[in-house]
């Protein structure tokens, strides 16, 4: 018997309507109907609640339905891939962030480093975007008031620090007025956006460390 048929049979045996089941599981009636017609599958957490609601073991629910098993195996593989991507981008983010801090502390103004600073900045941004889109669970950041307060303090503190670190005189090379105006606007935009990016990078480095330690 397929998973969808088992769900429908269990609901009928308990004399529940789809609306009643939906209320118990905190989903819509349309979602329950979709499960019972094999158009979609519940997530793992909801699957456990279904097992409790109908008093059926997960083994009985999943057995004999290869499509269902393939679905959850695909989810596991996707989750594992996302975790690996998160781990790689986390450490790349950490290296780039520490590199920036060391660069500023040493006051290194090497022409070679300045020449490639734009490319490094681009890598920084792209890596941060990939890291953000593969972060496991943002809810951990705000699961308690102490964490929320810490997040606000860190955001304000590091934004201020990075803003002060990035400030430097804007020197415009010779050129027409349009070039000079564009150069100044670009430099000012950089002074605003870079501290924001670096602050986000720092927050990911701090809060993401807990996810790195999680071996599950």
C-alpha positions in Angstrom: 0.0 0.0 0.0 1.3 3.4 -0.9 2.0 6.1 1.7 -0.9 8.3 0.4 -3.4 5.4 0.7 -2.1 4.7 4.2 -2.7 8.3 5.2 -6.3 8.3 3.8 -7.1 4.9 5.4 -5.7 6.0 8.8 -7.7 9.2 8.7 -10.9 7.4 7.9 -10.3 4.8 10.6 -10.0 7.6 13.1 -13.1 9.3 11.6 -11.2 12.6 11.0 -12.0 15.0 8.3 -9.2 16.5 6.3 -9.9 19.8 8.0 -9.5 18.3 11.5 -6.2 16.7 10.5 -5.0 20.0 9.1 -5.8 21.8 12.3 -4.0 19.1 14.4 -0.9 19.3 12.1 -1.0 23.1 11.6 -1.2 22.9 7.9 -4.0 23.6 5.3 -6.7 21.2 4.2 -5.3 21.5 0.7 -2.0 20.2 2.0 -3.6 17.2 3.6 -5.5 16.5 0.4 -2.2 16.8 -1.6 -0.6 14.1 0.6 -3.5 11.7 0.3 -3.4 12.1 -3.5 0.4 11.6 -3.7 1.0 15.1 -5.1 3.4 16.0 -2.3 5.0 14.6 0.8 5.1 16.0 4.4 8.5 17.1 5.8 10.2 15.0 8.5 8.8 16.9 11.4 5.3 16.7 10.1 5.7 13.0 9.4 6.5 12.4 13.0 3.4 14.3 14.1 1.3 12.2 11.6 2.7 9.1 13.2 1.7 10.3 16.7 -1.7 11.5 15.5 -2.7 8.2 13.9 -0.7 6.1 16.3 1.2 4.4 13.5 5.0 3.7 13.5 7.1 5.5 11.0 8.3 2.2 9.7 4.7 1.2 8.8 4.0 4.5 7.2 7.1 4.4 5.0 7.3 0.7 4.2 6.5 -0.5 0.7 6.4 3.0 -0.8 9.7 3.3 -2.8 8.7 6.7 -4.1 8.4 8.0 -0.6 11.8 6.4 0.4 13.4 8.0 -2.7 11.9 11.3 -1.8 13.4 11.3 1.7 16.8 10.0 0.5 16.9 12.9 -1.9 16.2 15.3 0.9 19.0 13.8 3.0 21.5 14.1 0.1 20.4 17.7 -0.5 20.8 18.5 3.2 24.3 16.9 3.3 25.4 18.8 0.2 24.1 22.1 1.7 26.0 21.4 4.9 29.2 20.8 3.0 28.8 24.0 1.0 28.1 25.9 4.2 31.2 24.5 5.9 33.5 25.4 3.0 32.0 28.9 2.6 32.2 29.4 6.3 36.0 28.8 6.4 36.5 30.9 3.2 34.6 33.7 4.9 36.7 33.4 8.0 40.0 33.6 6.1 38.8 36.6 4.1 37.6 38.4 7.2 40.8 37.7 9.1 42.8 38.8 6.1 41.0 42.1 6.0 41.6 42.8 9.7 45.3 41.9 9.4 45.7 44.0 6.3 44.2 47.0 8.1 46.2 46.4 11.3 49.5 46.3 9.4 48.6 49.3 7.4 49.8 47.4 4.3 49.3 49.6 1.2 51.2 47.4 -1.3 50.3 48.3 -4.9 49.9 44.6 -5.7 47.3 44.1 -2.9 45.5 47.3 -4.0 45.4 46.1 -7.6 43.6 42.8 -6.6 41.5 44.3 -3.8 38.5 44.6 -6.1 38.6 40.9 -7.1 39.1 39.9 -3.5 36.0 42.1 -2.5 34.0 40.4 -5.3 35.0 36.9 -4.0 34.1 38.1 -0.4 30.6 39.1 -1.5 29.9 36.1 -3.7 31.1 33.7 -0.9 28.9 35.6 1.6 25.9 35.2 -0.6 26.5 31.4 -1.0 27.1 31.1 2.8 23.8 33.0 3.5 21.8 30.9 1.2 23.1 27.6 2.6 23.0 28.6 6.3 21.2 25.8 8.2 18.9 27.6 10.6 18.6 31.4 11.2 16.1 30.8 14.0 19.0 29.9 16.3 20.2 33.5 16.1 17.0 34.7 17.8 15.8 31.7 19.8 16.2 33.6 23.1 16.3 37.3 24.2 20.0 37.1 25.2 20.8 36.0 21.7 18.7 38.7 20.2 20.4 41.4 22.3 23.8 39.9 21.5 23.0 40.0 17.8 22.0 43.7 18.0 25.1 44.6 20.0 27.4 42.8 17.6 25.8 44.3 14.6 26.0 47.9 15.9 29.5 47.4 17.3 31.1 45.8 14.3 29.4 48.1 11.8 30.9 51.1 13.7 34.3 49.5 13.9 34.4 48.6 10.2 33.0 51.9 9.2 35.9 53.7 11.1 38.5 51.3 9.7 37.4 51.9 6.1 37.5 55.7 6.3 40.2 57.2 4.2 40.7 60.3 2.1 39.3 60.1 -1.4 42.0 60.9 -3.9 40.8 61.5 -7.4 43.2 61.2 -10.3 43.0 63.8 -13.1 40.1 63.5 -15.5 36.9 65.3 -16.6 34.2 66.2 -14.1 32.0 63.2 -14.9 34.9 60.8 -14.1 35.7 62.6 -10.9 32.0 62.6 -9.8 31.6 58.9 -10.6 34.8 58.1 -8.8 33.8 60.0 -5.6 30.3 58.4 -5.7 31.8 54.9 -6.0 34.3 55.5 -3.2 31.5 56.8 -0.9 29.3 53.9 -1.8 32.2 51.5 -1.0 32.6 53.2 2.4 29.0 52.5 3.2 28.5 49.0 1.8 31.8 47.5 2.8 31.2 47.9 6.6 27.8 46.3 6.2 29.2 43.3 4.3 32.0 42.9 6.8 29.6 43.1 9.7 27.4 40.4 8.2 30.6 38.3 7.6 31.5 38.7 11.3 28.1 37.7 12.5 28.1 34.6 10.3 31.6 33.8 11.7 30.4 34.0 15.3 27.0 32.4 15.1 28.0 29.9 12.4 30.6 28.4 14.7 27.9 26.5 16.6 26.7 25.0 13.3 30.3 23.9 12.4 30.6 22.1 15.8 27.3 20.3 15.2 28.2 16.8 13.9 24.6 15.8 13.2 
